[in-house]
Amino acid sequence: MTDSTTTQIKDLSANPAPLGLLGFGMTTVLLNFHNAGFYELNSMILAMGLCYGGTAQIIAGIMEWKKGNTFATTAFISYGFFWISLVALLVLPKIIPALIPTNESALATYLAMWGLFTAVMFLGTLRLNRALQFVFGSLTILFALLAYGDFTSASPGFKHFTGYEGLVCGFAAIYTGLAQVLNELYGKTVLPLGLVKK
């Protein structure tokens, strides 16, 4: 008779969600300052989209994959590539003159697809917490407003209003990310996330 032993491996890796939420939130805020009319679309926004909104979210998504978190993996990697694809559709026609720039109708379709994706992901947040519900709910509205604005060639006033809604969404994501950092550091609820009973 032989004795059998069981080895349990404890996951000691850090929580990647704050990185993903902050990459998304800070980039969203900076882009929507532009949408709200505070400054032109510039290299600061594009660089942020590539590096923090894009690359950092993809890294966070890969880390979530290693933790077995399907929702966060799908969200962070998808939105990371959203930012990279957005920069690409704006910049590629300037680099490759043969490429036809994206017109407002095509951009509206692009944004509507992301809105549909986000609306379905919002359903997943109903099992998570109120803070994430607000982030994904306001992001769904933002994509709908952006798509409508491009599809109808809406007035600058409407697009500025959309930018303000985007600022609310972005700051909500920043809050959610920082809340997770502080709550973990202090071992108690410093900033509430509104946990949902499962």
VENJO-V323043 format. One line per field, one symbol per residue. ss: DSSP state (@ for helix, = for strand, . for the rest). phi: phi as a letter, one per 40 degrees, with the letter a starting at -180 (. if undefined). psi: psi as a letter, one per 20 degrees, with the letter a starting at -180 (. if undefined). Layout:
ss = ???
phi = ???
psi = ???
This chain:
ss = ................@@@@@@@@@@@@@@@@@@@.......@@@@@@@@@@@@@@@@@@@@@@@@...@@@@@@@@@@@@@@@@@@@@@@@@@@........@@@@@@@@@@@@@@@@@@@@@@...=@@@@@@@@@@@@@@@@@@@@@@....@@@@@@@@@@@@@@@@@@@@@@@@@@@@@@@........=...
phi = .bcbbbbbbccbccccddccccccccccccccccccgcaccbccccccccccccccccccccccdccgccccdccccccccdcccccccccdcccbdcccdccccccccdccccccdccccddccccbaccccccccccdcccccccccccbfccdccccddccccccccccccdcccccccccccgaccbcbgcbcc
psi = pqpqqpppopojqroighgghhggghgggghihghijhrrpahgggghgggghfghhgghhhhhghikngghgggghghghggghggghhhghhgnhippqprhghhhgghhghggghgghhhhiijerhghggghghhggghgggggghhjlrqhgghgghghhhgggghhhgggghghgghggikrogoqimqpp.
